[in-house]
């Protein structure tokens, strides 16, 4: 049994994969009977302790005093990684919070496997940061430092779509040219790879990878623009001040973005909001924003929006029950509302996939299969647009939350034995 594992530290969900023996690839149980651990940390100020995953979300929604942090991966490569958040006078450095969570992944994986792990292949997006090689390198270096600090001695990295390709390859019977589409919580990553049972045994796969590409767009961005388009107007976005100037939009952008919600909870921002409230024309809607900030239920609101996005991936309409707003609101939404809100994001994804084909010198007809993975690959508009780019390719759906972790485990077994 190898003491090497694969860790998929995701923006929204994380997994740990392990090859127990030849042909026995498993995703380890991380919470209750589930192989995924939502990438969420809650510092419970009432009990002075941290909780993780679904338990963290449960404590937050139950009303415990504290601070919820989600989408921590989005901090990698940004200046905010060296910042901190504050709860009850206690400073919580973001770098330390990432270490807390990744250390918890390691501990839970080891407990499920019944052995320790000292070696790891960690997944990474094709680009942590778009169009900035130095920031991208810094993001990986930071993640490596954190992995080492929690007890991993040997650390390697693999692009997440390549890991998904390895998982798909373990189940095919003939050679295929595959477009891997990995739409995660924070990034959309793509690879064009030649896969076959014969190639799977090779330790070096560089020649089989025809092109990689990615863009910093993912599920949290879909949530953000869906919220800005359909929900934030209920809280005053687009409203006017006394001199006909527009209400500052920055508060709404922060409230609609998972990893910046906590920035609204400072004394400085609260005072700014009080100043705006004195000038705002639509006092009732702006009062809703004040109430959301005062009650610190921004993450609750983001969860409702995320739930609406998920519902509209499989059905034509959805109802958001916004019962914590004052007054409460039931918002009726159609898929067209969501499609309009995220169309510009989907266009960026289309442009990236088109560029990938050109980079590899391939025609759409050359692609045998499109392999979809990542929790946000279920967005119907996204699938339709990508499908239209390679209309003859077969569509294959992987484990949306587990393919990368399984592929990283296979890569760990190859790299470390």
VEXROVEX-777588 format. One record per atom (N, C-alpha, C): x, y negated, z; residue in one letter. Coordinates in steps of 0.05 Angstrom, whole numbers, plus 5000, padded with zeros to 4 digits. Each point is the difference from the previous one (the first is absolute). Last residue first. Example, Ala and Ser with C-alpha at 12.3 -4.5 7.8 and 13.67 -1.06 7.14 Angstrom:
# residues 2
525750455142s 501649765001s 498549785014s 500651154999a 498249765000a 501849765000a 
# end
This chain:
# residues 417
510648934865x 500050295004x 498250095023x 501949094959x 501350075025x 500050305006x 496349594918x 502349835007x 501650115024x 491950434969x 502050014979x 502649855009x 492449975056x 501150275000x 502250034979x 495449195005x 501750035024x 501250285000x 493749804934x 502549874994x 501950035024x 491350335010x 501450164980x 502849884994x 494449505056x 500950245014x 501650194981x 495749244965x 502449925015x 501150245015x 491950124954x 502349974981x 502549925015x 492050045050x 500850274992x 502449994981x 496349185027x 501350135022x 500950284993x 495049524936x 502749895004x 501450145022x 491050244983x 501850094979x 502849895004x 491849825055x 502050195008x 502050084979x 491849414998x 501649915023x 502350185006x 494150164926x 500449714999x 501749905023x 500250924947x 499249935027x 500549705003x 498950194901x 501450145021x 498749955027x 496350004894x 500049865026x 501550175020x 499749864887x 500350195022x 500149845026x 497549914886x 500149875026x 500050215022x 503549984891x 498350135020x 500349855026x 501649534902x 501350145022x 497850125019x 498849424920x 500150284995x 501050175023x 499349014999x 497450124997x 500050304996x 505849195040x 500950264990x 497650184997x 498449115023x 502749964989x 501250264989x 491549965046x 499849894973x 502749964987x 499450305090x 499250204982x 499849904971x 501649395069x 502450164995x 499450224980x 492849475027x 501949844984x 502550164994x 493350395056x 499049964972x 502149854983x 501850125092x 500250254985x 499149974971x 499049265058x 502950064996x 500350254983x 491449765030x 500949824978x 502950064993x 496250475074x 499150094974x 501049834977x 504750275095x 498649764989x 499250054971x 505450595056x 497250074995x 498449764990x 509350015028x 499750084972x 497250084994x 503949725087x 498649804984x 499750084971x 504750555066x 497349965009x 498449814983x 508050634963x 499849755015x 497149945006x 502850544910x 500350055029x 500049725014x 498750544896x 499249795017x 500550085029x 503550274896x 499750105027x 499549775019x 499350264889x 500349785019x 499350115028x 503750484901x 498349985024x 500549745015x 504150194913x 498250245003x 498049965023x 505349294930x 499650075028x 498050235002x 502649564917x 502150185010x 499550105028x 494649344951x 499450284993x 502150195010x 501149045010x 498050115017x 499450304995x 509749684975x 497349934991x 497950115019x 510949725020x 497950204995x 497449884990x 509149655035x 499850054972x 498050214993x 502449595087x 500850284995x 500050064970x 497449145031x 502750055010x 501050284994x 491149764979x 501949874982x 502850055009x 493250305056x 500050164975x 502049884980x 498649525079x 501450255006x 500150184975x 495249184997x 502849965000x 501650255005x 490750045009x 500749954971x 503049964997x 496650055087x 499950274987x 500849974971x 499249215049x 502350155010x 500150274986x 492649444984x 502449894987x 502550165008x 491750215042x 500050084971x 502649904987x 498749715087x 500650295000x 500150094971x 497149135013x 502950025006x 500950295000x 490849834991x 501449924976x 503150025004x 494450155073x 500050234982x 501449934974x 498749315062x 501950195010x 500250244982x 493649354981x 502749894994x 502150195011x 490850215018x 500750034972x 502949904994x 494350035084x 502650124997x 501050024972x 491449615026x 501849905020x 502950104995x 492650324947x 500749724993x 502249895019x 496550865017x 501650004976x 500949724992x 494150125074x 502750085006x 501749994975x 491049814989x 501249805018x 502950065006x 494850634952x 500949784983x 501249775017x 496050755042x 502750064990x 501049774983x 493049735074x 500050184977x 502950044991x 494749675098x 502149974980x 499650214978x 495349475093x 499550194979x 502049964977x 499649765110x 500949914974x 499650224980x 496549645100x 500150254985x 500649914971x 501549505102x 499549994971x 500150284989x 499249345100x 500750244985x 499249984971x 502049075051x 498150235003x 500950244983x 506549895031x 497849855012x 499149784982x 505551044994x 499849724992x 497649875015x 501850935005x 501549835020x 500149714992x 495950714946x 498449945024x 501549845021x 500150314897x 501849815014x 498649915025x 499550784923x 498549935024x 501849835018x 499450264890x 501949945023x 498349905023x 497750644910x 499149805019x 502149965022x 499750364889x 500750055028x 498949775017x 500150524891x 499349785018x 500850085029x 501750584924x 499549754986x 499449765018x 506650905021x 497149934996x 499749724989x 508650415021x 498450234993x 497149954995x 506649335024x 501650174982x 498450254991x 496749365064x 499649924972x 501850154981x 500850135094x 497350084992x 499649954970x 508049705040x 500050294998x 497350104989x 500849085020x 501650074977x 499950304995x 495949685078x 498549934976x 501550074975x 504450105082x 497950204997x 498349954976x 506549365021x 501350244990x 497950224996x 497049225041x 500649954972x 501350254987x 498550015093x 497550014986x 500449964970x 507549925055x 499150284999x 497350024985x 503449145020x 501650134978x 499250294996x 496249535073x 498949904974x 501550134977x 503250195085x 497450124997x 498849924973x 507949585026x 500550274990x 497450164997x 499549135037x 500949994972x 500550284989x 496849625090x 498950234986x 500650004970x 501449395084x 502250164990x 498950264987x 495549205040x 499450275010x 502250204990x 500549094973x 499950005029x 499650285011x 499949894906x 502649955011x 500050015030x 491850084956x 501750234993x 502749975012x 494249275008x 499250225018x 501750254995x 501149244945x 501049945027x 499450245018x 496450044914x 502950044999x 501249955028x 490949824990x 500550294998x 503050065000x 497149114995x 499750105028x 500450315000x 499549554918x 502749975012x 499950105029x 491949994953x 501850204989x 502849985013x 493549375027x 499250275007x 501950214989x 501049064979x 500950075027x 499350295007x 501649414911x 498350235007x 501050115027x 504749244971x 497249944993x 498150235009x 509749685047x 498850184981x 497049944995x 506649595064x 499649874974x 498450174980x 502650275090x 498849745004x 499349864974x 504750845004x 497150035007x 498749735003x 509550074987x 498450034975x 497050015006x 505849985073x 500149744986x 498450024974x 501050785051x 498349815014x 499949734986x 506050654968x 497250074993x 498049825014x 509249915022x 499549914972x 497150064992x 502850345083x 499749715001x 499549884972x 501950915006x 497449955012x 499549705002x 508450304970x 498050034979x 497249945012x 507249985060x 500349794980x 497850024979x 500850675067x 498849755010x 500149784979x 499751014965x 501849835015x 498649755010x 497050764941x 499450015028x 501949845017x 500150194902x 497849815007x 499649985030x 506250614959x 501149724999x 497849805007x 498450964990x 500949915027x 501149715000x 497550434917x 497749945017x 500849895027x 505550354924x 500249725009x 497649925018x 501450874955x 502449965017x 500349705008x 492350314945x 500350175024x 502449905018x 493949374940x 502550154995x 500850155025x 492649364992x 499450214981x 502450194995x 500549225057x 498050185012x 499450244981x 505949324971x 501250155022x 498050205012x 496849424934x 502050194988x 501350165022x 494249325027x 498550224989x 501950214987x 503649195034x 498950165023x 498550254989x 503549364938x 502150175012x 498950175023x 495349304946x 499550294994x 502050185015x 495448985022x 502550144994x 499550304997x 492349324975x 501050125024x 502550164994x 497749194935x 499250285006x 501150095027x 497048964974x 502350194997x 499050285007x 494649205009x 499650174977x 502550174993x 498649445079x 500949844977x 499950154974x 497350445083x 498549754997x 500849834976x 501851034990x 500349835023x 498649744994x 497851024957x 501149734998x 500249865027x 500151114959x 498549785010x 501549734999x 503250904977x 498949854978x 498349765009x 500950775069x 501949974978x 498749864976x 495650285086x 500649724993x 502149964978x 495950825038x 501349875022x 501049724992x 495750584938x 498150005023x 501249865024x 505350154922x 498149784996x 498049985023x 506250744997x 501049765012x 498249754994x 498250884960x 499449985029x 500849735012x 501150274904x 497350075009x 499349955029x 508749814952x 497949954981x 497250025012x 507950195051x 500049714992x 497649944982x 501550915024x 499149845023x 499849704993x 503550584936x 497250075004x 498949835022x 509149954986x 498549854980x 497050065000x 505750475062x 500449715003x 498249854980x 500650954995x 498549915023x 500049705002x 505550384936x 497250034992x 498249905022x 509050045020x 499449784983x 497250014989x 503250715052x 499549765017x 499649754984x 502050834955x 497449995012x 499449765018x 507849844931x 498950255011x 497349965013x 509449554944x 497149985002x 499050275010x 509249644966x 499349985029x 497049935002x 505250604923x 499249735005x 498949995028x 506550684928x 498249955022x 499449715002x 505650904943x 499149725001x 498149975024x 507250724938x 498749945025x 499149714999x 503350864927x 499749725007x 498649995027x 503450834963x 500249834977x 499749705006x 503250965049x 498549755007x 500449804977x 504550845002x 497250064997x 498249755005x 509650045013x 499450014971x 497050044995x 503550015090x 500249734988x 499150004970x 500650705075x 497849964982x 500049744985x 505950805062x 500349734988x 497849974979x 500450815046x 500649815022x 500249714990x 493950854960x 502549844996x 500449815023x 492350614985x 502250105016x 502549844998x 491849824950x 499649955028x 502450095017x 498750124903x 501549765008x 499949975031x 495050704959x 502950054996x 501649765010x 490449955000x 501050195020x 503050044998x 496749064965x 499450284993x 501050185022x 499248874961x 499850195022x 499550284988x 503148904978x 499750274988x 500050205023x 497048925006x 501850225007x 499450254984x 497948885024x 499750194978x 502150215003x 495149285074x 502350144989x 499150164976x 496649155077x 499550184976x 502750124992x 494149395084x 502550104989x 499450214979x 495849165067x 499250184979x 502550094986x 498049615107x 501349994974x 498650194980x 497049875092x 501449754995x 501349974973x 494550765032x 498949785014x 501349734993x 500750764926x 499950015029x 498749755012x 501050594905x 498849745009x 499750025030x 505150544916x 499850005029x 499149725009x 501350674908x 498749755009x 499650015030x 505950524915x 499250015028x 499049725008x 501150584905x 499949735011x 499050025029x 504950784934x 497949915019x 500549715007x 502250894932x 501049735003x 497749855015x 502451105002x 498249784994x 501549735003x 501151194997x 501249745000x 497949784992x 496550885050x 501549954976x 501249725001x 494750385071x 501050254988x 501749954975x 497449445100x 499550024971x 501450254989x 500249625093x 497550144994x 499550034971x 507549545044x 499950265014x 497550164993x 501649104968x 501650204986x 499850275013x 496149235041x 498450104977x 501550224986x 504649585069x 497750155011x 498350114977x 507249454978x 501050255010x 497750175011x 498049124974x 500550174976x 501050285009x 498949335065x 497450104991x 500350194976x 507649555030x 499350205019x 497350134993x 502849284949x 501650244994x 499450225019x 496049165015x 498850144977x 501650244991x 503549475073x 497550145006x 498750134976x 510749865012x 497749844991x 497450165005x 508450175063x 498950084974x 497749824993x 509350115074x 497549874990x 499250124973x 506150305097x 500049954971x 497349884993x 506650245092x 497649874989x 500449964970x 503950485100x 500449994971x 497449914986x 500050015094x 502949974995x 500749974971x 491149765068x 500850144975x 502949944995x 494949615075x 501250275003x 500650164975x 496649055019x 498250195013x 501050295000x 504949274959x 499649925028x 498150195015x 501650084906x 502450095015x 499549945030x 493649694940x 499950295001x 502350115016x 499849074985x 497950085018x 499850305003x 506149644938x 500849945027x 497950095020x 497850074909x 502050205008x 501049955029x 494149384962x 498650255006x 501950225008x 503649184972x 498649975026x 498650255008x 504149974916x 502050015021x 498749975028x 494649904923x 500850285004x 502150035023x 497249134978x 497850155010x 500750295005x 506349434957x 499849955029x 497750155013x 500950044906x 502250155014x 499949965030x 494149494949x 499250284998x 502150185014x 501749084991x 497950045020x 499250305000x 506049754934x 501349975026x 498050055022x 497049994909x 501650245006x 501349985028x 491449584952x 502049905019x 501650245010x 491650034944x 501949804988x 502049885019x 492350495050x 500149974971x 502149794993x 499850685086x 499649714994x 500349984970x 500350855033x 498949885025x 499249714994x 500750774925x 500949745008x 498749935027x 499150874971x 501949934980x 501149715005x 496750515086x 498849914975x 502249944980x 501550755076x 500149714997x 498649924974x 501850895077x 498949894976x 500449705000x 506450735050x 497949805004x 499049904973x 505450895045x 499749844975x 497649825004x 506850495077x 497549914989x 500349884972x 504550575096x 500449914973x 497349934987x 500750355088x 502249815000x 500649884973x 491850545063x 500949924973x 502249795003x 495450875065x 500849724996x 500849964971x 492350705037x 502949984998x 500649704995x 491050385000x 501350165020x 503049994999x 492649564947x 501850204988x 501250185021x 494449285026x 498450184983x 501750224988x 504349335051x 498250155018x 498450204984x 505549394953x 501650215014x 498250175018x 496049274957x 500850204981x 501550225013x 497849265052x 497650164994x 500650224980x 506949385022x 499250165023x 497750194995x 502749384932x 502050215004x 499250185023x 494649254984x 499850194978x 501950245004x 500949285059x 497650165006x 499550204978x 506849384987x 500850195021x 497750185008x 498249314940x 501550214987x 501050205020x 495449255035x 498250174984x 501650224986x 504849375052x 498050145018x 498450204983x 505749414955x 501550225012x 498150165018x 496549234962x 500550204979x 501450245012x 498949285057x 497550134996x 500250214977x 507549455019x 499550205021x 497450154997x 501949284943x 501950224994x 499650225021x 495049215012x 499050174979x 501950234993x 499249545099x 501449974975x 498950194979x 495549575089x 500250264987x 501449964973x 498449455102x 500949994972x 500350284989x 493549595081x 502150194994x 500749994970x 492949495045x 502649905008x 502350194995x 491050224974x 500049955029x 502749915010x 501150264907x 497650095013x 500349955030x 504849754895x 499949965029x 497450095011x 507450164910x 497449925008x 499950005031x 508549874923x 498750155021x 497149905003x 509150044923x 498349855018x 498850175022x 505650274923x 501549925024x 498449825019x 496350314917x 500950245014x 501549935025x 496649364934x 498450055024x 501050245016x 503349704912x 501349875023x 498550065026x 499550724921x 499249735005x 501449885024x 501050914969x 500849834978x 499149725003x 494550685054x 502750074990x 500649824975x 491449995045x 502049825011x 502850054988x 492250554983x 500149764983x 502049805010x 497850805048x 501950054978x 500349754983x 493550055070x 502749925008x 502150034978x 489750115010x 501549924976x 502849905008x 493849945081x 499750184978x 501649894976x 497849855114x 501849944977x 499750224980x 495149535096x 500050214979x 501849914978x 498949745110x 500749914973x 500150244981x 494549745099x 502650084990x 500449904971x 491650295075x 501749764995x 502750104990x 490850564984x 502249975019x 501649744992x 491950404955x 500149745013x 502249975021x 497250714932x 498650025026x 500249755017x 504650104917x 497149964995x 498450035025x 509350155005x 499549734991x 497049954997x 502850875020x 500349825023x 499549714993x 499850644930x 497950055019x 500149815024x 507050024936x 497749864989x 497650035020x 507750475022x 500549715002x 497649854990x 499950934991x 499749925028x 500449705004x 501750384916x 497149985005x 499549925028x 509849814980x 498150134982x 497149955007x 506649845081x 500750024971x 497650124985x 503449435100x 498650234988x 500349984969x 505049575099x 499550014971x 498350244993x 500449405097x 501150224984x 499249984971x 496849515085x 502949964995x 501350244986x 490549795025x 501350235012x 503050004995x 494549274971x 498650095025x 501650225014x 502549684913x 501049835022x 498750085027x 502250544907x 497849975019x 501049845024x 503050114894x 501149965027x 497749935018x 500650554903x 498549825017x 501449995027x 501750314889x 501049995028x 498349815015x 499950604900x 498849805018x 501350025027x 499350524907x 502349855008x 499149755016x 495451024992x 499749724990x 502349835011x 500751044984x 499949825023x 499749724988x 498251084962x 500649724997x 499949855026x 497950934990x 502849974992x 500849714995x 492350485070x 500549864974x 502949964995x 494450335078x 500650214981x 500749894973x 502149425084x 497850195001x 500650234980x 506849404978x 497949895019x 497650184998x 508150244954x 501049775015x 497949885019x 503450944938x 497749885014x 501049775018x 505250334909x 499750065028x 497749845012x 502050434900x 499749745013x 499350055029x 505450704933x 497849915016x 500149715008x 504050894934x 500149715004x 497649925016x 505350904967x 498149935021x 500349715007x 505550494936x 497250024991x 498049925020x 509150245040x 499749974971x 497150044992x 500849665096x 501550214987x 499549974970x 497349315055x 500650195022x 501750234990x 498548964970x 500250274987x 500950205021x 494749005010x 502150195008x 499950254984x 495848875016x 500050264987x 502550175007x 493449115036x 502650135003x 499850274987x 494448974992x 500150295003x 502850105004x 492749045001x 502750134999x 499750305004x 494049024969x 500150265012x 502750124997x 498449094974x 497550065013x 500050265015x 507849684956x 498849755009x 497550055016x 507450784998x 498349854982x 498949745012x 507950815007x 499049785016x 498549814982x 503551034994x 498649804984x 498849795019x 508050805006x 498349815014x 498949804980x 504951065008x 499449774983x 498049825015x 507950725039x 497249954994x 499849774980x 507450795050x 499649764983x 497049984994x 505050735045x 499549785018x 499849734985x 497651074970x 501749774997x 499349795021x 499251105002x 498349765000x 501849755000x 
# end
